[in-house]
Amino acid sequence: MIQYLPFEKPIEALDRHVVEAAGTPEAPMLAERAERLLADTYARLTPWQRTLVARHPQRPRFERLVAGLFTDFLPIAGDRVFGDDHAIIGGFARFEGRRVVVIGHVKGEDTPGRLRHNFGMARPEGYRKAIRLMDLADRFGLPVVTLVDTPGAFPGVDAEARGQAEAIARSTETCLALGVPLIAVIIGEGGSGGAVALAAANRVLMCEHAVYSVISPEGCASILWRSGAQAPDAAEAMKVTAGDLLKLGVIHRIVYEPKGGAHRDPDEMVKRMALALRSELDTLAPLSADELRAEREEFFLSLG
C-alpha cells in the first residue's frame, strides 16, 4: 500500500474514490482522472516536494536496487582499521554478466534497519571500507558503480575523533585516481561531502526525483533564517533538483522515474536504471586508465 506524502492528499482522496467505485460505471472515469492528477502533480513538483519524494520511506534503495540490478553480490566487511560501518555496504557483483564492484549508502527499510544503518550517515570506517573496495576494483580492473543516498556523513564526536574529514577526503581522492570506470547514481538524497566521497565519478547519474546539495534544505534554512520552517525556500534557492543540476553541468544524465515516483513502480525503476548503466559502461569501457582519470579530473575541475 502506497504511503501518501502531504502534497498528495488530493491524489489519496481520488484513489480512495476509485477503490470505492470499483465495479460501477463511474470507475473507469475516476481511474482516468486519478492517473491524470498523478501525472499533473508530479510534472509540477517544487524542489521541496522533490526532496520529500527523495526521502519517501517506500523509495527503492540500495538493497532493492542491488537485488534487481546485480547478481552474485558478495559484500565485503570492515575497513581493516577500526571496524565495519553498516551505513555503507559494498562488494563484488555481476551486472548483466560483467564483473563490477558495487558500493552504496544504506538507509534501512524500517526502524530497526534505520538504526542499524544509522540512516545512511557513514562514519570514517564506512568511507575507509569504500576506499578498500575501490582499491580492489582498481587492482583487478573492475568498473565501480556507486549508489548514493545519504543526508550527509555522520557528524558525531566519535566520527570526528576517528578522522571523518580525512576519510571523506581520501575517499574522494581515491575516486579521482581510479584507473577503471566509475559511475555514480544519486538514487535518493545526495548530501554534502558524504555524497561526493562516492560520487567523484566519470559519470554522475541522478534519478529524476532525487536531490543533490552541499547541505540539506533544513540545514540551510537554519543558518540563513534561523528556522527550519524556511526549508522549502532554501530548496528552491539551492537548485537541488536533477533538472537544475543537469543545466548547471553538475551531473551528466537524469534517469527518469515511473509516473508518480520510483516508489510506485520499483521494478520499472530497476529496468530504467539498468538501461542507463549499460549505456554508460559501454561508453567508458574502451577508455584507458589515463583517459578515465583525465576525463574525471577535467569534469570536477570545471565545476563552479
N, C-alpha and C positions, 0 to 999 in steps of 0.2 A: 504494500500500500504506500502510495506516494505521500511524503510529508510536504505540506504546502508552506511556502515562505510567506512572510507578511504581505508582500505586494501581490501575492497570488490569490488573495481572498475571493475576488470575483470569479477566478477560474475554479476555485474549490466549490463555490456555490453552484456554478453551472454544471460542473461534473456531478454534483450530488443530484441535480435535477435530471441529468441523463440517466443515472442509475435508477432513480425513482420512476422514470418514464419508460423503462425497458419493456419492450413488447407492445407499446402503444403506437398509434400512428405518428405521434409527435417525436418519437425517439430519434429517427434519422435526422430531422431538422435540428434538434437540440445537440446531437453529436457533432453535426457540421458546425454549428455555432461555437461549440466548445473548442473544436480544433482551430477555428479561425481566431478565436480570442487568445488561445495559447500562442499561436504564431505571431499575432499582432503584438502581444505583450512582450515576447522575447525579442522581437525586432526593434523595440524601443527601450530596452533596458538602460538605466543610468549606470554610471560607473559603480555607484554604491550597491545597486541591485545586482550587478555582476559579481561584486565582492561576496554578497550573500550566497549567490549560486555557487561560487568557487568553494565556499565553506559548507555547502549542503551536506548534511550527515549521510545521505544516501549516494553521494557522488562516487563513481568508481575510482578507487585509489590504488595505491601501489600493489596490494595483494591481488585485487581483481584484475588489474591490467597485466600483471606478470603472468597470472594464470591463463589469461586469454591470448596474450601475445607470444609467450615463450614456452618452450618445452625443456625438459631435463634441467630445471633450475636447481642449482646446487649452491646454497648460501654458505658464505664464509664468515666465521665469527671472530671477533676480537681484533684489537689493534696491536697486539704484542708489546704493549707498553703499560697499559693500565687495566683494561677490561673490555667488555662488549657493550656497545650502546645500541639499544633496540630502536632508537629513533631513525637510524639509517641502517638499511639492510641491503646487501649486495652479494653477488656471486656469479658463477658461470652459468650459461644457459645457451639455448639454440633459438635463433629466430629464423623460421622457415628453412631450417637445415643449417644455417650459418652459425658458427660458434661466436658468441659475444660475451661481454661482461655487462651485467645489469646492476645499477646502483640507484637507490632512491630513498626518499623520506617516507616514513610510515607514520600516519597519524593515529591509526587504530579505528576499528569499526564500531566499538561500543565503549561503555565507560571503563571496564577493566582493561580493554585493549588500549584506550587512550592514555590511561595511567601508565601502563607497561611501556608504551612507546613515547611517553612524555609529549603527546600531542604533536609529534613530528619535530620537536625542537631538540636538535642534537647537541651533545657535549663534545669536548675535544676528541674523545676516543672514537666518536662516530665519524668525524672528519678524517682522523688518522686511519680508521678502517677503510674509508673510501680511498685514501691515498695508497694504502696497501693493495687494494684491488686494482686501482689504475696502474700501479707499477707492474702487477702481474699481467694485466692486459697488454701493456707495452712489451713486456718480455716475450710473451707468446704471440704477439701480432694480432690481437683480437680487438675488434671495434668495441667501443664503450657506449652504452645507452644509459642516460640518467633520467629519472622521473622525479621532478622537483615539486615538492608540496609541503611547504613549511611556513609558519608565521615568521620564522627567524630562528637563529641559533639561540640555545638556552642561555639566559642572562644571569644565571645563579652564581653565587660566590664560589661554589665548588668548581664550576666550569671555568671561571676566570682564574682561579688558583692553579688549575692544571693547564693553562695556556690556551684559552679559547681563541683569542685573536691570532696567535701564531698558527694554530691548527687550521683555521679558516684561510689564512694567507698561504700556507703550504699547500692546501688542497687546491686553491685557485691556481697557484704556480704549477702544480702537477698537471692540472687540466691543460694549461697553456703549453706545457713541454711535451705532451704526449706525441709519439710518432705514429699513432693509429687514429682512425676516425673517431670523433666524439660527437654524439648527438644528444642534446638535452631537450627534454619536453617539460614545459611548465604545465602540470596537469591540474593544479588547484591554486594554491597560494604560492607565490614566489617572493618570499620576504627577505630583503636586505642581503647582507653578506652570507647569511646562512644558505641562501639560494644560489648566489653567484659562485660559491665554493664548489658546486656541482654543475654549474651552467656556463663556464667559460669554454664554450664548445665551438666546433666548426659550424654546426647548425643549431640554432636555438628555435625550437618549435613551441607553439603556445596554443593550448586548447581555447576555443572561442570564448568561453565564459570564465577562463582563468584570469588571475591578476598577478602583476609583477611590479614590485616597487621597492624603494630603498627603506621604507618604513610602513607600517600599517596605517590605514586612514585614521584609526583611533589614536595611534601614537602621534601622528602628525597634528591632529586636531588638539590633542592635549598640550602640545608645545606651542602652537600658534594661537589657539583660542582659550587655552586652559580648561577645555571641556571636550570630552569625547562625543558630546551631542552634535558637534560640528563635523563628525566623520563623513557624512555624505558630501559636504562641501569640499573637504580635503580630498576625497576620492576623485571628485571632478577636477580639481586643480592639479592633482598629481599625475594625471594621464596614465592610469594603471591598467587600462584595458588592452586586449590584443590588437584591436584596430588602431588605437593611438600609438602603440609601441611599434607596430609594423611601419606606420608612416614615419616615425622617428628613426627607424633603422636599428632599433634595439633587438628585434627578433627577425628571423628570416621567413617564417611561414606560420600561418594560422591553420590549425586543424579544426575544421568546423564541426560543431556538435549536432546531434539529432534535435529535432524540434522540441523545445521545452527543456533543453539541457541534457547532458550526458547521463544524469541520474534517471531519466525517463526511459532510456534505452541503452544500457551499458554494452550489450552485445554489438549494437551498431557502432558505438563509440570505439570499441576494440577494432572493428573492421576498418574504420576510417584512420585510426592511428597506425594500424599495420600497413596500410597503403602509403602513408606519409613516410614511415620508417624505411620501407622497402625502397622508395624513390630516393631518399637521401643516402642510404647505404650504397646503392648502385652508383650514385653520382660521385661519392667520395672514394669508393674502392680503388679506382685507378691512380689516385694521387700518392706520391711518395711521402715519406716521413717529413722531409724538409718542406715540401709543398703544404702539407697539412699544418705544420707549425706556423709557417709564414702566413697562410690564409687566416688562421685563428688569431695570430698576433695583430695582423692588419685590421681585422674586424673590430677587435676590442680597443685598439688604439684610436680608432675612428669615432668611437662613441663620445658624445659630449662636445 
